[in-house]
Amino acid sequence: MEELISEFEDGLDNYSRINYFTLCMVTSLVENDKITFLQIYEQFDRIGVFNSNWENSMLEGVEKINRNIDHLTHSVYMMNNSISSKLNKLNDLTQSSFEGLRHSITKELQSINSSVKFNNLLTGIQTYEMYKVNRNTKSLRG
């Protein structure tokens, strides 16, 4: 409650100061003191005292657009984080699946390699046996 009272008192103080400087501005205009008039005018212009309803409406609209853009940016950021997190989980899942697949393929290839080596051994034995048969039958041919 004290904070609200303090804010209200600050608002009243600002209102009183605006009234005072308005009178100073009018007085400087009447006395043809253009420098003081322009200095007060510039300060008032900076705080938006001379803004029209249209300007205030436009500023409010621009502020709403800015808040919506901030909200949209935050939403995109959150969506990207969510997607990234889910892709990381998927990566972990597929990594373990690929490890299992790699192990299975390695096992199968070792089995094939073992079969190829056995087949090579049999081919070698058959070749030697054919050599012996050819050598023994050579004398019969001729």
Backbone as CSV, one residue per row, in Angstrom:
resi,resn,N_x,N_y,N_z,CA_x,CA_y,CA_z,C_x,C_y,C_z
1,MET,0.821,-1.186,0.000,0.000,0.000,0.000,0.869,1.256,0.000
2,GLU,1.970,1.198,0.780,2.873,2.352,0.839,3.494,2.637,-0.525
3,GLU,3.763,1.562,-1.262,4.342,1.730,-2.605,3.356,2.437,-3.532
4,LEU,2.079,2.097,-3.437,1.052,2.736,-4.253,0.917,4.219,-3.891
5,ILE,0.947,4.500,-2.607,0.853,5.892,-2.157,2.048,6.681,-2.669
6,SER,3.242,6.070,-2.605,4.455,6.726,-3.095,4.356,7.005,-4.597
7,GLU,3.853,6.027,-5.352,3.682,6.208,-6.796,2.674,7.315,-7.089
8,PHE,1.591,7.342,-6.324,0.574,8.372,-6.507,1.166,9.758,-6.219
9,GLU,1.950,9.858,-5.156,2.580,11.144,-4.802,3.558,11.578,-5.892
10,ASP,4.315,10.612,-6.452,5.234,10.939,-7.556,4.457,11.445,-8.765
11,GLY,3.317,10.823,-9.036,2.484,11.251,-10.148,1.962,12.663,-9.941
12,LEU,1.529,12.974,-8.734,1.060,14.329,-8.424,2.192,15.344,-8.566
13,ASP,3.380,14.958,-8.106,4.539,15.841,-8.226,4.852,16.117,-9.700
14,ASN,4.828,15.084,-10.506,5.092,15.260,-11.947,4.034,16.151,-12.596
15,TYR,2.774,15.945,-12.210,1.684,16.773,-12.743,1.909,18.249,-12.385
16,SER,2.287,18.495,-11.145,2.543,19.879,-10.704,3.714,20.482,-11.479
17,ARG,4.746,19.707,-11.702,5.909,20.204,-12.441,5.540,20.496,-13.902
18,ILE,4.707,19.634,-14.485,4.260,19.880,-15.866,3.471,21.189,-15.929
19,ASN,2.578,21.403,-14.945,1.829,22.663,-14.903,2.767,23.862,-14.788
20,TYR,3.763,23.749,-13.922,4.720,24.844,-13.724,5.457,25.155,-15.031
21,PHE,5.989,24.074,-15.677,6.759,24.313,-16.912,5.854,24.769,-18.062
22,THR,4.584,24.375,-18.014,3.633,24.872,-19.015,3.472,26.382,-18.869
23,LEU,3.334,26.825,-17.630,3.241,28.277,-17.391,4.523,28.986,-17.821
24,CYS,5.673,28.387,-17.543,6.948,28.977,-17.972,7.013,29.054,-19.494
25,MET,6.509,28.001,-20.152,6.527,27.965,-21.612,5.632,29.069,-22.179
26,VAL,4.426,29.211,-21.625,3.504,30.249,-22.085,4.110,31.633,-21.832
27,THR,4.698,31.804,-20.669,5.316,33.093,-20.326,6.453,33.419,-21.284
28,SER,7.293,32.431,-21.586,8.412,32.680,-22.503,7.900,32.986,-23.907
29,LEU,6.773,32.385,-24.285,6.181,32.671,-25.589,5.659,34.108,-25.635
30,VAL,4.980,34.516,-24.565,4.436,35.877,-24.499,5.568,36.902,-24.487
31,GLU,6.649,36.617,-23.792,7.776,37.543,-23.690,8.750,37.411,-24.857
32,ASN,8.420,36.546,-25.829,9.227,36.330,-27.025,10.627,35.772,-26.697
33,ASP,10.683,34.921,-25.637,11.930,34.240,-25.259,11.915,32.862,-25.929
34,LYS,12.327,32.874,-27.204,12.223,31.661,-28.017,13.143,30.542,-27.524
35,ILE,14.277,30.895,-26.970,15.230,29.866,-26.517,14.627,29.062,-25.373
36,THR,14.109,29.748,-24.351,13.479,29.041,-23.226,12.267,28.260,-23.709
37,PHE,11.459,28.866,-24.573,10.283,28.193,-25.114,10.683,26.889,-25.802
38,LEU,11.703,26.945,-26.680,12.130,25.748,-27.421,12.741,24.700,-26.495
39,GLN,13.480,25.137,-25.481,14.057,24.163,-24.543,12.958,23.404,-23.804
40,ILE,11.953,24.128,-23.326,10.833,23.475,-22.625,10.046,22.606,-23.613
41,TYR,9.820,23.118,-24.820,9.076,22.378,-25.842,9.776,21.051,-26.154
42,GLU,11.083,21.100,-26.333,11.832,19.871,-26.655,11.719,18.839,-25.542
43,GLN,11.800,19.279,-24.289,11.673,18.337,-23.173,10.271,17.738,-23.118
44,PHE,9.261,18.582,-23.313,7.889,18.088,-23.343,7.677,17.104,-24.501
45,ASP,8.262,17.429,-25.639,8.133,16.557,-26.801,8.773,15.203,-26.531
46,ARG,9.892,15.187,-25.836,10.582,13.922,-25.523,9.742,13.020,-24.622
47,ILE,8.962,13.620,-23.733,8.147,12.782,-22.849,6.749,12.545,-23.406
48,GLY,6.470,13.065,-24.596,5.228,12.756,-25.292,4.047,13.611,-24.895
49,VAL,4.288,14.796,-24.361,3.184,15.671,-23.950,2.361,16.119,-25.146
50,PHE,2.985,16.311,-26.281,2.286,16.849,-27.451,1.745,15.777,-28.390
51,ASN,1.886,14.512,-28.003,1.381,13.444,-28.862,-0.132,13.535,-28.998
52,SER,-0.603,13.314,-30.217,-2.046,13.304,-30.460,-2.598,11.925,-30.102
53,ASN,-3.916,11.826,-30.085,-4.557,10.528,-29.848,-4.098,9.515,-30.888
54,TRP,-4.011,9.955,-32.119,-3.579,9.068,-33.203,-2.167,8.558,-32.944
55,GLU,-1.257,9.459,-32.542,0.126,9.050,-32.265,0.172,8.077,-31.086
56,ASN,-0.605,8.382,-30.056,-0.637,7.476,-28.901,-1.199,6.114,-29.285
57,SER,-2.226,6.105,-30.135,-2.797,4.828,-30.608,-1.776,4.059,-31.436
58,MET,-1.060,4.778,-32.289,-0.027,4.127,-33.109,1.079,3.553,-32.226
59,LEU,1.519,4.329,-31.242,2.559,3.844,-30.327,2.085,2.617,-29.559
60,GLU,0.824,2.648,-29.124,0.281,1.497,-28.413,0.228,0.273,-29.328
61,GLY,-0.169,0.497,-30.595,-0.202,-0.607,-31.563,1.179,-1.176,-31.818
62,VAL,2.160,-0.288,-31.950,3.541,-0.747,-32.177,4.041,-1.518,-30.963
63,GLU,3.699,-1.071,-29.761,4.103,-1.780,-28.553,3.461,-3.165,-28.490
64,LYS,2.185,-3.264,-28.913,1.515,-4.567,-28.943,2.193,-5.500,-29.938
65,ILE,2.534,-4.944,-31.100,3.236,-5.747,-32.118,4.573,-6.226,-31.561
66,ASN,5.273,-5.334,-30.887,6.575,-5.690,-30.309,6.421,-6.800,-29.267
67,ARG,5.392,-6.691,-28.411,5.156,-7.744,-27.413,4.814,-9.065,-28.102
68,ASN,4.010,-8.993,-29.179,3.655,-10.218,-29.904,4.878,-10.834,-30.576
69,ILE,5.745,-9.993,-31.105,6.982,-10.508,-31.722,7.856,-11.160,-30.656
70,ASP,7.950,-10.517,-29.486,8.713,-11.112,-28.390,8.122,-12.459,-27.992
71,HIS,6.787,-12.516,-27.922,6.119,-13.775,-27.572,6.377,-14.837,-28.639
72,LEU,6.293,-14.431,-29.899,6.546,-15.358,-31.005,7.993,-15.856,-30.967
73,THR,8.920,-14.941,-30.736,10.335,-15.319,-30.663,10.558,-16.315,-29.531
74,HIS,9.941,-16.043,-28.395,10.070,-16.965,-27.261,9.462,-18.328,-27.603
75,SER,8.309,-18.319,-28.267,7.656,-19.584,-28.652,8.535,-20.379,-29.611
76,VAL,9.137,-19.702,-30.578,10.029,-20.379,-31.530,11.242,-20.951,-30.790
77,TYR,11.779,-20.175,-29.856,12.917,-20.636,-29.059,12.546,-21.897,-28.278
78,MET,11.377,-21.869,-27.630,10.941,-23.026,-26.847,10.693,-24.232,-27.753
79,MET,10.098,-23.993,-28.941,9.836,-25.083,-29.876,11.165,-25.692,-30.344
80,ASN,12.134,-24.848,-30.665,13.443,-25.355,-31.100,14.111,-26.173,-30.002
81,ASN,14.014,-25.703,-28.760,14.590,-26.468,-27.646,13.902,-27.814,-27.505
82,SER,12.574,-27.824,-27.650,11.827,-29.071,-27.542,12.219,-30.046,-28.655
83,ILE,12.292,-29.540,-29.874,12.677,-30.389,-31.010,14.088,-30.921,-30.814
84,SER,14.985,-30.051,-30.396,16.380,-30.458,-30.174,16.463,-31.546,-29.111
85,SER,15.718,-31.373,-28.034,15.712,-32.367,-26.956,15.193,-33.712,-27.457
86,LYS,14.113,-33.680,-28.229,13.535,-34.927,-28.743,14.463,-35.595,-29.753
87,LEU,15.146,-34.789,-30.564,16.099,-35.359,-31.522,17.293,-35.982,-30.800
88,ASN,17.720,-35.371,-29.698,18.806,-35.952,-28.910,18.394,-37.294,-28.333
89,LYS,17.140,-37.391,-27.837,16.647,-38.668,-27.325,16.587,-39.699,-28.440
90,LEU,16.117,-39.272,-29.624,16.048,-40.172,-30.770,17.449,-40.624,-31.172
91,ASN,18.407,-39.708,-31.113,19.794,-40.040,-31.434,20.316,-41.107,-30.477
92,ASP,20.024,-40.954,-29.180,20.457,-41.952,-28.204,19.829,-43.307,-28.494
93,LEU,18.531,-43.281,-28.841,17.827,-44.522,-29.146,18.420,-45.207,-30.380
94,THR,18.619,-44.446,-31.442,19.154,-45.040,-32.673,20.605,-45.459,-32.493
95,GLN,21.343,-44.727,-31.644,22.736,-45.098,-31.406,22.810,-46.497,-30.787
96,SER,21.949,-46.763,-29.801,21.957,-48.089,-29.185,21.478,-49.147,-30.182
97,SER,20.507,-48.790,-31.030,20.037,-49.734,-32.048,21.140,-50.038,-33.052
98,PHE,21.874,-49.011,-33.452,22.974,-49.219,-34.392,24.088,-50.061,-33.774
99,GLU,24.318,-49.900,-32.471,25.318,-50.727,-31.807,24.907,-52.198,-31.865
100,GLY,23.619,-52.460,-31.597,23.114,-53.833,-31.675,23.206,-54.378,-33.092
101,LEU,22.857,-53.544,-34.071,22.938,-53.957,-35.469,24.381,-54.227,-35.878
102,ARG,25.297,-53.356,-35.454,26.708,-53.543,-35.766,27.231,-54.858,-35.186
103,HIS,26.838,-55.145,-33.947,27.264,-56.397,-33.301,26.714,-57.603,-34.059
104,SER,25.439,-57.525,-34.449,24.806,-58.627,-35.175,25.470,-58.840,-36.535
105,ILE,25.727,-57.747,-37.254,26.367,-57.854,-38.576,27.776,-58.409,-38.435
106,THR,28.505,-57.941,-37.423,29.862,-58.445,-37.197,29.846,-59.948,-36.944
107,LYS,28.890,-60.409,-36.136,28.763,-61.833,-35.831,28.452,-62.642,-37.097
108,GLU,27.533,-62.125,-37.918,27.171,-62.815,-39.162,28.351,-62.854,-40.133
109,LEU,29.058,-61.712,-40.227,30.216,-61.682,-41.127,31.315,-62.640,-40.663
110,GLN,31.498,-62.763,-39.362,32.479,-63.727,-38.855,32.055,-65.145,-39.203
111,SER,30.749,-65.402,-39.124,30.229,-66.722,-39.484,30.469,-66.994,-40.965
112,ILE,30.214,-65.976,-41.816,30.446,-66.130,-43.262,31.922,-66.349,-43.525
113,ASN,32.760,-65.573,-42.844,34.211,-65.701,-43.017,34.654,-67.112,-42.642
114,SER,34.102,-67.642,-41.567,34.435,-69.005,-41.143,33.997,-70.019,-42.202
115,SER,32.815,-69.809,-42.788,32.312,-70.714,-43.837,33.198,-70.627,-45.079
116,VAL,33.625,-69.406,-45.432,34.484,-69.231,-46.609,35.817,-69.940,-46.392
117,LYS,36.373,-69.805,-45.196,37.648,-70.469,-44.901,37.501,-71.983,-44.977
118,PHE,36.387,-72.512,-44.461,36.143,-73.952,-44.533,35.994,-74.394,-45.981
119,ASN,35.271,-73.615,-46.788,35.093,-73.929,-48.202,36.442,-73.909,-48.927
120,ASN,37.298,-72.925,-48.591,38.629,-72.869,-49.198,39.440,-74.115,-48.837
121,LEU,39.315,-74.578,-47.612,40.027,-75.782,-47.186,39.543,-76.990,-47.990
122,LEU,38.198,-77.105,-48.140,37.661,-78.222,-48.912,38.111,-78.161,-50.374
123,THR,38.127,-76.948,-50.963,38.554,-76.772,-52.347,40.027,-77.169,-52.492
124,GLY,40.793,-76.787,-51.502,42.218,-77.175,-51.530,42.392,-78.684,-51.485
125,ILE,41.623,-79.353,-50.643,41.697,-80.811,-50.531,41.254,-81.446,-51.840
126,GLN,40.138,-80.945,-52.418,39.644,-81.484,-53.684,40.670,-81.275,-54.802
127,THR,41.314,-80.127,-54.812,42.318,-79.853,-55.836,43.484,-80.839,-55.708
128,TYR,43.919,-81.098,-54.491,45.016,-82.037,-54.266,44.607,-83.449,-54.691
129,GLU,43.369,-83.831,-54.362,42.884,-85.149,-54.739,42.823,-85.274,-56.265
130,MET,42.365,-84.210,-56.957,42.308,-84.232,-58.425,43.714,-84.347,-59.014
131,TYR,44.668,-83.651,-58.372,46.058,-83.723,-58.825,46.563,-85.165,-58.745
132,LYS,46.249,-85.819,-57.610,46.701,-87.200,-57.434,46.031,-88.122,-58.457
133,VAL,44.733,-87.901,-58.713,44.011,-88.733,-59.672,44.597,-88.509,-61.063
134,ASN,44.847,-87.255,-61.432,45.407,-86.939,-62.749,46.801,-87.566,-62.903
135,ARG,47.579,-87.493,-61.858,48.921,-88.056,-61.917,48.869,-89.584,-62.090
136,ASN,47.956,-90.239,-61.420,47.831,-91.676,-61.496,47.233,-92.102,-62.841
137,THR,46.370,-91.298,-63.425,45.740,-91.678,-64.684,46.565,-91.246,-65.897
138,LYS,47.575,-90.439,-65.698,48.423,-89.975,-66.782,49.163,-91.158,-67.436
139,SER,49.599,-92.085,-66.614,50.322,-93.238,-67.130,49.395,-94.166,-67.932
140,LEU,48.096,-94.149,-67.635,47.153,-94.987,-68.349,46.843,-94.416,-69.725
141,ARG,46.924,-93.092,-69.883,46.574,-92.454,-71.138,47.660,-92.646,-72.195
142,GLY,48.744,-92.765,-71.796,49.594,-92.821,-72.834,50.894,-93.242,-73.004
